[in-house]
Amino acid sequence: MSGGRNNDRGPCRFHIGTSGYAYAEWADAGVYPAGTRSADMLRHYSGQFSITELNYTWYQMPRGDALRRQLAQVPDGFQFAAKLTRTLTHEVERDTWRRDAESYRRGMAPLLQTGRLAAILIQLPPSFGRTLPNRSYLAKLMDELSGLPLAVEFRHRSWAHDRVFSELSRRGVTLVSVDEPDLPGLFPPLDVVTNPDLLYIRFHGRNTSGWRSGNLQKQFDYSYPEEELSRWITTYIEPMSRKAGKGVIFFNNHVNAQAVKNALQMRTLLSRCGLKTA
């Protein structure tokens, strides 16, 4: 399957980072100085990476004051992606979700107004199959969030369909490309580009035995060997890079700071292949 159109915006430039940054175990792993408080981790993180994907916005509604404090900790040009809150993706209430969407939009205003918002990640659960009610809800959700840079990550394989890609392209919404365990029913890795303004790639690890364990430490405990990352570049990233002007890549295998190691590896490998990185 393929999508998108030829890129006339010049070479694609990639921002590479991790999904979340405030992990206590990363200080133990040497990513941060010993004893670093969680409130100070972003400052250290932004010395190594040009972008992060905010995890906490999935658990709680973003607040403008908190985001302004985060902006004060990072250098000019540092970018943020942010997960959509779970009450809009996993725990949707029919009577309140529109109000939640408006609250989310207001909370993200500091990032949008300063040009630091790379994308809003609509991460949908594996149970969210391509049924008529789910298709209707997703369309309404994207309507409510129109004007924001949206990226959709499907976990259910039924969404791997050309009609889905065409609709996302019509809306200017990015389809998230994923690497995850090769298990029945999961969304496959694809080189589909639905938005020439943005590629969005997430590496979750390939811990097959831990993926459905219900334990995040087991699910995301995986370290990519260099050959797997190189194969991803050749098979997916290079073809996609010819169809968009900007790419973001996040590693979600946070256990034991493996995400940091793999993100730095990816940046080196992309540079060796002649692809631009921030």
Secondary structure, 3 states (H helix, E strand, C coil): CCCCCCCCCCCCEEEEEEECCCCHHHHHCCCCCCCCCHHHHHHHHCCCCCEEEECHHHHCCCCHHHHHHHHCCCCCCCEEEEECCHHHCCCCCCCCHHHHHHHHHHHCHHHHHCCCEEEEEEECCCCCCCCHHHHHHHHHHHHHCCCCCEEEECCEHHHCCHHHHHHHHHHCCEEEEEECCCCCCECCCCCCCCCCCCEEEEECCCCCCCCCCCCHHHHCCCCCCHHHHHHHHHHHHHHHHCCCCEEEEEECCCHHHHHHHHHHHHHHHHHHCCCEEC
